[in-house]
Amino acid sequence: MMFAGAQKNAGPSGVTIVIAKRDLIDSAKKNLPSMLQYRTYANNNSLYNTPPTFGIYIINLIMKWIKEKGGIEAINRQNIEKANLLYDAIDNSQGFYTGHAQKDSRSLMNVSFNIKGKDSVLESKLIEETIKAGMIGLKGHRSIGGLRASIYNAMTLEGVNELVKLMNKFAKENS
């Protein structure tokens, strides 16, 4: 069985994707309320209640886009390339940027980091620079602060390259 929250990479928030083997669905407990049984949805072609049609429509468009881009494997390769590019910029900044996550636990989607000494003034200045360059959303995560570059599937390699160029220039000017 596979269960996925769709938000960001596969569709809008609030939509989930479930793929399950029929025998697994059929062997599940039958004493659960009908709304909590996958068999209810499987037996009714996923139409037991009113489905979130807009979310499903968006997922359909995104799945077609992924297929056009070469499928999941191609998207994954691109996501690894984007993440590596950004993490390399952080790791090779001579300590100007420091990542939050341990190297073996880094996200391919959200790259969180700080500027040396968690300098909030410089971090705000970098955010301003990215906005001037037409980039949005670098402000850090609400629980850890700092900076966060979200590089989900729709973010292009070119976009990450532009961010890295800006970060490198900013580090040189502010070291």
C-alpha positions in Angstrom: 0.0 0.0 0.0 1.2 3.5 -0.8 -0.3 6.6 0.8 0.8 10.1 -0.2 -0.2 13.6 0.8 -0.4 15.4 -2.6 0.5 18.9 -1.5 3.2 20.7 -3.4 4.6 17.9 -5.7 1.5 16.1 -6.8 -1.4 18.6 -6.2 -3.0 21.0 -3.8 -3.2 20.4 -0.1 -6.1 18.4 1.2 -5.9 15.7 -1.5 -4.3 12.3 -0.8 -3.3 9.5 -3.1 -3.8 5.9 -2.0 -2.6 2.9 -4.1 -3.4 -0.4 -2.5 -3.5 -4.1 -3.5 -7.1 -5.3 -3.7 -6.4 -8.3 -1.4 -5.1 -5.9 1.3 -8.2 -3.8 1.1 -10.4 -6.9 1.2 -8.6 -8.4 4.2 -8.9 -5.3 6.4 -11.1 -5.2 9.5 -14.8 -4.8 8.7 -15.8 -3.3 12.0 -14.5 0.2 11.2 -17.0 3.0 10.2 -17.5 2.9 6.4 -15.8 6.3 5.9 -12.6 4.8 7.4 -12.5 1.7 5.2 -10.6 1.8 1.9 -12.9 -0.9 0.7 -15.8 1.6 0.8 -14.0 3.8 -1.7 -12.6 0.9 -3.8 -16.1 -0.6 -4.1 -17.6 2.7 -5.2 -14.9 3.7 -7.7 -13.6 6.3 -5.2 -17.0 8.1 -5.4 -18.5 7.2 -2.0 -18.9 10.8 -1.2 -18.4 14.0 -3.2 -14.7 13.9 -4.2 -12.6 17.1 -4.3 -12.9 17.5 -8.0 -10.7 20.6 -8.3 -7.8 18.9 -6.5 -8.2 15.7 -8.6 -8.2 17.8 -11.8 -5.0 19.5 -10.7 -3.4 16.1 -9.8 -4.3 14.9 -13.3 -2.6 17.9 -14.9 0.5 17.4 -12.8 0.7 13.7 -13.5 0.5 14.5 -17.3 3.3 17.1 -16.8 5.5 14.6 -15.0 4.9 12.1 -17.7 5.9 14.7 -20.4 9.1 15.5 -18.4 10.2 11.8 -18.6 8.3 10.3 -15.6 9.1 10.0 -12.0 12.7 8.8 -12.6 13.5 11.9 -14.6 11.9 14.2 -12.1 13.8 12.5 -9.3 17.1 12.9 -11.2 16.4 16.6 -11.7 15.5 17.0 -8.0 18.7 15.4 -6.9 20.6 17.7 -9.3 18.9 20.8 -8.0 19.4 19.8 -4.3 23.1 19.0 -4.9 23.7 22.3 -6.6 22.2 24.2 -3.7 23.8 22.1 -1.0 27.2 22.5 -2.8 26.8 26.3 -2.7 26.1 26.1 1.1 28.9 23.6 1.8 31.5 25.4 -0.3 30.8 28.9 1.1 33.7 28.8 3.6 31.2 28.9 6.4 29.2 31.9 5.2 26.2 29.6 4.8 25.5 26.7 7.2 22.9 24.1 6.6 20.5 22.9 9.3 20.1 19.2 8.3 22.8 16.6 8.8 24.3 15.6 5.4 22.7 12.1 5.5 19.3 13.6 6.3 19.0 16.4 3.8 15.7 17.1 2.0 15.5 17.2 -1.8 12.6 19.6 -1.5 13.4 22.1 1.3 16.9 23.3 1.8 17.2 25.2 5.1 20.2 27.2 6.1 21.5 30.2 7.9 24.1 32.9 7.3 27.2 32.8 9.5 26.3 33.3 13.2 22.6 33.2 12.3 22.9 36.9 11.3 19.3 37.9 10.9 20.3 41.3 9.4 22.2 39.6 6.6 19.5 37.0 6.2 16.9 39.8 5.7 19.2 41.5 3.3 19.5 38.3 1.2 15.8 37.9 1.2 15.5 41.4 -0.1 18.0 40.7 -2.8 16.1 37.6 -3.9 12.9 39.5 -4.1 14.5 42.2 -6.3 15.7 39.4 -8.5 12.2 38.0 -8.9 12.5 35.1 -6.4 10.1 34.7 -3.6 9.8 32.5 -0.5 13.3 32.3 0.9 12.3 33.3 4.4 13.0 30.5 6.8 10.8 27.9 8.2 8.5 29.1 11.1 10.0 26.6 13.6 13.7 27.0 12.8 14.0 30.4 11.3 16.9 31.3 9.0 16.4 30.7 5.3 14.6 28.0 3.3 14.7 27.4 -0.4 11.8 25.2 -1.5 12.7 23.4 -4.7 9.7 21.2 -5.3 9.2 19.5 -8.7 8.0 22.7 -10.5 11.1 24.6 -9.6 13.4 24.5 -12.6 17.1 23.8 -12.6 17.6 27.2 -14.1 15.8 28.8 -11.2 18.1 27.0 -8.7 21.1 28.1 -10.8 20.0 31.7 -10.5 19.6 31.4 -6.7 23.0 29.9 -6.4 24.6 32.6 -8.5 22.9 35.2 -6.3 23.9 33.5 -3.1 27.6 33.2 -4.3 27.6 36.9 -5.2 26.0 37.9 -1.9 28.5 35.8 0.1 31.5 37.5 -1.7 30.0 41.0 -1.1 29.2 40.3 2.6 32.0 38.1 3.9 
